[in-house]
Amino acid sequence: MKLKVDEMSCGHCAAAVTKAVEGAANGAKADIDLAKGEVTVTGTTDTAAVIAAIADVGYQAVQIS
């Protein structure tokens, strides 16, 4: 799944989102594209749980694919 993450613009942001994604779904991996403000999530995932985990660290995410 690919998500657009608002206001993710630095290494600290990317690290927080990565930790949130990987903590929300066992075996999930996050591939961050800071230039686009996107994260690609691979592995077994629950979209709602991943979006909620990202929100818990202060970012709004929406699924784009």
Protein Blocks (a to p, Z undefined) as FASTA:
>chain_A
ZZddehiabfklmmmmmmmmmmmpghiacdddfknopacdedjddfklmmmmmmmnopac
ddfZZ
